[in-house]
Amino acid sequence: MSRNEGTFDRILRAIVGLALMGLVLFTNLVSPVLFWGASLVATVLLITALTGFCPAYRLLGLQTCRKC
């Protein structure tokens, strides 16, 4: 697994992931499906932001990292 995300992409994913996790934790989501779905998306965004690797980018042949 080599990095395929640039710095801007990683920062944006971290911000959106944290905002979504905050939404899940601090609001009363009525639907369990919405709660678990938002939690899953937030977790994936945070993991990809931390590792710098996105499996979907690999499948699509994308790379936003300039030095990789």
N, C-alpha and C positions, 0 to 999 in steps of 0.2 A: 504494500500500500504506500504509494508515494503521494505527496501533496498535490492536489489539483485545484485548490482554492486560493485566491489572492487575499491580501490583507483586508481590502474593503469588503469583499464577499464574506469573510469570516466575521468581521465586526458587525455587519448587517444581520447575519444569521444569529449572532449572540444577542443583539438587541431585540430582535423579533422573538427569539426563543424565551428570553427573560420576561418580556412583556406578556407573552402568551401564558407563561407559567404563573405570572402574577395575576393574570385574569382568572386562571383556573383556581388559584389558591385563595384569592381575596374576594371573589364574587360567588354568588349562590347560583351555580348552574343547575337548572332544573332537570335536564335530561342526563342520565348516566352515559349515554352514547356521546353526547357533546363533551362531557367532562373527560372521559377516557380518550376520546379522539384528540381533543386539544392538548391533553397531557402527552400523548404519544408524539404529536407533531412538535411540541416544544422540546421534548427530550431528544428527538432526532436532530432538530436544529442546533441544540446546544452541543451534542456529541460531534456533529460535523464541524461546528465552529472550533471546538477544542482540538480536534485531530487534524483539521485542514484537508480532510479527504471526504469527497462526496461520491457515493456509489452511482448515483444517477448521472453525474457528470462523466464518470467512466463509461457508462453504457451509451451515452450520447456523444462521446468523444470531445467533450468540452474541457477547457482548462483556463482558469482565470489567474493562475499563478505565473508571473512573468519569468522568474528565475528557475522554475522547475522543469 
